[in-house]
Amino acid sequence: QVQLVESGGGLVQAGGSLRLSCAASGRSFSRNAMAWFRQAPGKEREFVASINWSGVNTYYTDSVKGRFSISRDNAGNTAYLQMNSLKPEETAVYYCSADSHSWSSGRYYETTDYPYWGQGTQVTVSS
């Protein structure tokens, strides 16, 4: 059974940092792009960041550029999202996802591009 399990969420003050982890099991995603999305209450799930299969290329939504960093450890079948200078409006459930195409570029920004999803981890940023 393929699983993506996020961890590392929690409550943090504005300006603080969190590091999210996404541990994959059931198959290797070392040849697949991975991404992070988030969904705030009453809003649609939105793209945050993605990384290509090798980890060389990364992509971010404009609002997090310079503050968030996505990375991966293919040997450990794990992806990470380092979030710095967090803002209250970034309170959301953060989801890890992976695509199904080998050697994928990671330049995909829609939820429909990613067939594999974790259950999400809550990030709450207090003002």
N, C-alpha and C positions, 0 to 999 in steps of 0.2 A: 504494500500500500504506500503510495507516494504521499509524503507529508512535508509541509513547510511549517515550521514552528517559530514564531517570533518571541523575543524576550527583550527585556531592557527598558520597557516603558515605565512610566510612573509620574509622580508629581514633581514639578520643578518650578522655581521662580523665573520670572521673565529675565532674560539675559543668561540663564543657565544652560547647561549642556546635558545631553543624554546620548548614549550609544545603543542603538538597537542592533540586535543580532537576529539572523534568520538561519536556522539549522534545517537542512534538507535531509530527508531519509527516503528509502524505498527505491531510489535511482540516483544516478549522478547527474548533476546539472553543470558539470565542468565545461560542456560544449554549448551551453545555452545562456542567453542573456537573462539577467535578473533585474528586478525593479522594485521600487517602493512607491506605494500610493498611500493616500490618506483620505479619510472621510470624516468630516465634522458633522455634528448633529444637524439634520435638516438639509444637508448639502450632498451633492453627488461626489462619488469617489474621484479623486484627482491625482494625476501623475506628480510625483515628487522627484524621483531620480532613477536612472537606469545605468547598467554597466554591461559592456559586451562580454562575450564568453571568456576572453583572456584577461579581462580587467584593465586593459590598456585604455579603452575609450569609455568615457562617462558622460552622462547627459543630465541636465537639471532643469526644473522649471525656474523661470526667472527669479521668482521671489526668494529662492533659497540659495542662489549662486553666491559663493563666497562664504557661506555659513555652514552648509551641509556638505558631507563628503561620503560618497558610496564606495565601498570596496568589497573585495571577495577573497576567499581562501578556497581555491578549488580542491586542494588536497583534503580540506576539512568539510567540503560541500556546504560552505557557509557564506552568507553575505552580511554586510554590515551597513549601518547608516549612522554616521557621526553627525550629531546635530548640535550646533553651537549658537549662541546668541538667540535663544528661542524666544518667541513672541506669544502673547496670550491667544492671538488669532490662529495660532498653529495647534491649538488644542484639537485633537482628533484621534481616531483609531488609525493606527498605521499598519498597513498590510504589506507583506512581502509577496512577490510573485515571480514566476519563471515562465519563459516561453518554451516552445517545443521544437524550435528549429535549430539544427546543429550549426555551429560556427556563426551564430547570429550576432548582428552588429550592436544590438541594444538600442537602436534608434527607433524605438516604438513607444508611443506615449498614451495609447488607449488601453482601457481595461480589457477590451476584446482581443488585444494582441497577446495576452498572457493567459494560458489555460490553467496554470497551477497557482493556487493561492493558499496563504496561511489564514489562521483564524483572526489575526490582528492583535495588536497590543495598544493599550490606551496610553496616550501621552496627554498630560494636563499641564498647562503652563499658567501659573497664577500671576496676576499683576501686582 
